[in-house]
């Protein structure tokens, strides 16, 4: 294993689509195939950058919750336990595929606890999408049956999903261990699914019913590790204004101040924009939001929406540069 102390350090957050693509059956074979594709992209980036990988778990934890609810003989497992199960599963798949694709570095996955506040307002206003997509009527029926909260996922209002509390990440419990592994030359997969949510209670930790947004945790992780860059990789090639309308335009560069003048969907692009802004504002580093396939180019500043402290507040792609149709992350 070779360490590259002079290479820049980047935290790369993979959207749920990286391991379960939109519209695909949530099978183990599809997850493994998507992980292999992600690993090939990350392997290329790892030759020039030291990487720490985080990932979403919305589709996977939602599927586990459905399985748990279906087994009526046993009380359903809480979301923190299901989250840890999904993170262990995804960590295993990513760790193996990254080790298969990378010769110069070993990968290690860490199930990571993240402290949240017991009185976080999100516990009374859930916003985090998990699980599969439903038609509106089916979503309402399931909500009534299981006591879920549901809401539309997307600009057209036709796709509905379950939503759960998504409290703010406050502290990464295993930060010291993660930093030690990174400094020892490992490629670390950690803080999956935003981390397993716990609250501090009389000096001990207790799991809570929530799923933390992985992008906000990725920003906190990048800040605490002293990373040079934060990359939020998804199935969107950048941030769009007027998304889903004929006048939509893709941003190629922006400052946090410029981005904060816009509005973005709370369940998808909103947390990514907030995470990018926080990291850049707090560290002076660089953030990028864009397609998983373009991770290396985003790290090089050549793709996605690049977010920096200085420069134009909002700079849009020209018609020649921007010919793609974006999708939504999960």
N, C-alpha and C positions, 0 to 999 in steps of 0.2 A: 504494500500500500504506500502510495506516494502522497505526501502533503505538499501543498503549494502555498506557502505563507504569503507570497507576494501577490497572489491572485485576489481580485476583489471578492467580497462575500456578499451573496445575494440570497434572500429568502424568496422562494417561488411557491405561491399558493395555487394549487390545482383545483378547479371547480369540480363539482360532482360529476359533470359530463366527462371528465378525464377517465373515469372508471366505469361509467354507465351512460352511454350516449343517449341523447333524447330520442325517444321513440323505439329504442331497442328493448327487447325482453330482458328483464333484470336477472339474467342467468350468470352462473360462475364462468362459463366459457366466454360470454360477451365481456364480462369484467376483465378477465385475463387478457383478452385480445386488445382491449382499450389500454390496459396497463402496459402491454408490450410497446404499443405505439407511443405512449407517453415516455416510457423509458428510453426509447431511441432518441427522442428530442432532447431529453435531459442529459443523456450521455454526451451528446455533442456539446451542450452548454458546459458540462463539467470539465471539459478539457481546458477551458479558459477562465472559469469562475469556480469559486468554492460555493457549493449549494447547500441550503437547508430547505427541505421540502415539507410543506403542509398540504392538506387536502380537505375537500368537503366530504360530507357523508349523508347529505339529505336524502337521496334516493335509498341508500342502504339502510339507514336507521328507520326510515319510514316503512320499508319492507319488513324489517325485524319487528316493528311495532304491530303491523298487521298480523304476522305470524303469532306473536304473543297474545294478541286480543282473540285470535281464533281458537286458542287452546283454553276452553272454558273451565277445565278442571283445576287450573292453577291461576292465581291472581296475576294479572298482567305485570310484566317486569317494568320497573321505572325507566324513564328516558335516559338517566345517567348510566345505568347498567347496559341498556341497549346501545347507547352511544359508545361505551367502551368495547362492546362486542363488535360493532361495526368498524371501529378504529383498529382493533386487533386484526380483523379480517383484511381490511384494506392495506394496513401496514405490512402484513405478510405478503400480499400479492405484489405491492410496489417494491418491497425490499428484494424479493426474489427476481423480479424483472429488471430492476436496476443493477443488481449484481450480475445478472446474465449479460447485460449490455455494456457494463463498465469494467475495464481490466485494471485501471490504475488506482482504484479506490474501492473500499468496502462500504456497504450500506448497513445501517442499523436503524430499526424502528423503535420508537419510544411512545408507549401509551402515556399521555400527558394530562395531568389534572390542572385545571385553571380555576382560580378563586373568583367568585362573583359575589355581589352584595345580596343579602337575603331580601332587602327591601327594594330591589331594582324594579322600576315601574313596568318593565316588560312582562313581569309575571301576571299583570292585570291587563296587558294589551299584546297578545301574541302576534308576531309578524314573520317568524322564520318558517319557510316552506319545507316540508318533508314529505317523503312518499311519492306515490304515483299521481298522475293527472286524472281527474274525473270530469264527466259532464256535470253541469250545475245541479241537476235533480239528484243524481247519484251521490254527489258530495254532500248535499243537505240530508239525504237519508242516512248516510254513514255518520254524519255529525250527530244526528239525533240518536242513533243506535249506540255510539261509543262515547258520547259526550265531548266530541272534538269541537274545535273552532276551525272553520274553513273560509277561504276567500279566493277570488279570482287570481290567477297567476298569468299575467300578460296583458297587453294593451287592448285586446279584443274582448276580454271578459268571458270567453267561452271555456277556457281551461281553468278548473278549480283544483285546489290542493289543501291538504291539512296544514294549519299553522300552529306553531308552539312558541312558548316564551323564548326570547333570545337576549339574555342579560349581557351587560357590558363585561368584557374580560378585565379583571383587575390585577391579577398576579399569576405568573406561570410557575407552578410549584417546582417542576424539575428543571428550572432554568440553568442551575449550576451544572447539572449532569449533561444537559444538552451542550452547553458551552465547552465543557471538558471534552466531549466527543468530537465536536467541530475542531477544536484546537489540536486534537490528536490525529486529525486527518480523515475522519469518517464523513461520509455523506449521511446526514441524519434526516430521517422522516419522523416528524413529531407534530404535536399540537393538532392532530387530525380531528376533523369535525369541529374545529375551534377549541378543542380540548374537552375533557370530561368535566362538566360543571360541578363545583363543590363550593360550599360555604364554610367559613371558619366558625366553629361553635365550641366555646370554652377550650380553645387551644387545639381542637381536633377538627378534622374535615368530615363533612356530611354531604353526600350527593343530593342534587336537586333535579326536579322535573323541568328540563330545559335543553336546548341545543344552542350553543354559542355560535355566533357568526364567525366562520373561519377566517374571513378577510380581516376583521378587526383584531382577532388574535394574532394573525400573521403580522400585522402592523406593530403590535406590541412586542412580538418576538423579535422582529427585525430591529426595532429600536433598542431593546435590551441587549441584543447580541452585538450591537454596533455595526450592523450591516451597511454596505454601501448602497444597495438597491433593494427594492421590493417589487416583485413582479406578480401581478394578479392575472393568472392565465385561465381563460374561459373559452367558450365557443363564439365569442363576439370579437371582432377585429379592432375594437376600440370603443370609446365612449361616444354616444350619439346624442345630439340635440334633436328634439321633436321626433323621438324614436317611434317607429310604426306609422309615420305619416309620409305623404309624398315629399314633404320638405325636409326629411331627416338628413342630417349632415354629421360626418364623423370628425371628431377632434383628433388632431395629430400632436398638438402640444398645448399645455395649459399650466397655469399656476394654481395653487390651492385657492387663492382669492378669486380667480376667474371661475373655477369649478363651483365654488360656493354660491355663485349667483344663479345657478340652475337648479332644477328639481329632477330627481331621479327615483325610480320605483324602489320602495322600501324593501321589498322582498328579493331584489335581484341586483341592479346596478348601484342602488343607493349605498349599501355597505361598502362596496368596492371603492366608490368615489370618496367616501368618508375615510376609509382605511388609507388610501393613497395620500389624501390631504394631511391626515394626522402624522404619517411617517415623514413626509417632506417638511411640514411645519416644525416638527419636534427635533429633527436631526439635520436638516439641510441636505439630506440625501435625495436620491431620485427614485421615483416610482413609475411603473408602467402597467397599463391595463390593455390586454389584447388576447389574440388567439394562442392557444397552447402550441400550435404548430410553429409559431414564430417566437418562441421563448428566447432563442439565441439572438435573433435580430432585435428583440425588445431590450435584452441586456446590453446590446451594442448601441441602443438608441435609435434604431432604424425602423421600428415597427410599433404598432399599437398606439395608444395615447400616452405620450411621455409627460410626466408631471414633475415640474422643477420649481425651485424657489423663485427664480427669475425668468425673464423671457416674456413672450406675449401672453396676456391673460387667457385668451382663447384663440387658437389658430386651427382652422378647419382644412380638411383635405380638399384638393382641387378635384374637379370632375374626372380628370385623367387618372388621379391617384385612387379615387374612391368609386369602385364599380361593384362592390360586393353587397350582399344582403345579410345583415346580422341576424343571429338567433339569440335566444335567451339562455343564460346560465342557470344552473340548478344548485 
